[in-house]
């Protein structure tokens, strides 16, 4: 089985409660996939967080941008793609690690 750990880009990954909960059943992190939400809210340091893997997430990270207010799903996906393509920091994250489509 796989553990889907959803956490905000705004939190400190090593002290995140959801990471601690995952560790109770997956101590090595081998079965854990982390979905990092709100990537647009905390871009500083996110590249380092997901590439250094300080908390040992075995199945890796997927960074996403949440819908804002009344955005449709399609509008949100367009904005998400634009964010990860054009943001000076977020555009450096490997494309295999960004966007809702990676989870499909």
C-alpha angles and dihedrals in degrees: 000000000000127000113219105204114193116196137160122252086227095069131082102255098212092054097037113130094221090054090051090050091051090051091060090068101022106035095175096042092233093132097041127106115186122211110198112206129193092033089159091057096058111023096150108096096001094112089054093046094054098039101044090046093205091178098047105243101185098198094042137233135296115198118206140177116229123228114265122222111305099356114140118232090256093048090050092051091050091050091046092052091047092049094053092043100047110025110106093229105025093050087068093065112102111264090232087067102050137078139027090268090069088066094055 
